[in-house]
Amino acid sequence: MNKNQKFLIGSIGALITGVAIGLLVAPKSGKESRKLIKHKANDLGGTAKDKYEKSFEELSVLAEKLKEGFLKNVSTVKDKAGNVADTVNDKVRGVVNNA
């Protein structure tokens, strides 16, 4: 887990704690407080879902780029190995024909 992820998790935890304490000491009725808590929880859940979906999309794009790069490198290695094999084959034939 990198520093940004740790910071984000800590910030979300602090936000939730602050909201909970604020609601508990707020001069509102229990019904109003519960309604507000429900609304804030839904907002937070929606935000978390949006962040998850965005991250998933970004990771999918990154995985596709990595796959493309890997396949390109495999193709390059195959081509170079084929060229080396052809060169070795030609030299062996030249040595055998000259002997």
Contacts in CASP RR format, 6 or more apart in sequence:
PFRMAT RR
TARGET T0000
AUTHOR 0000-0000-0000
METHOD contacts of the structure
MODEL  1
MNKNQKFLIGSIGALITGVAIGLLVAPKSGKESRKLIKHKANDLGGTAKD
KYEKSFEELSVLAEKLKEGFLKNVSTVKDKAGNVADTVNDKVRGVVNNA
12 44 0 8 1.000
12 48 0 8 1.000
15 44 0 8 1.000
16 44 0 8 1.000
19 40 0 8 1.000
20 37 0 8 1.000
23 33 0 8 1.000
23 36 0 8 1.000
23 37 0 8 1.000
23 40 0 8 1.000
24 33 0 8 1.000
26 33 0 8 1.000
28 36 0 8 1.000
END
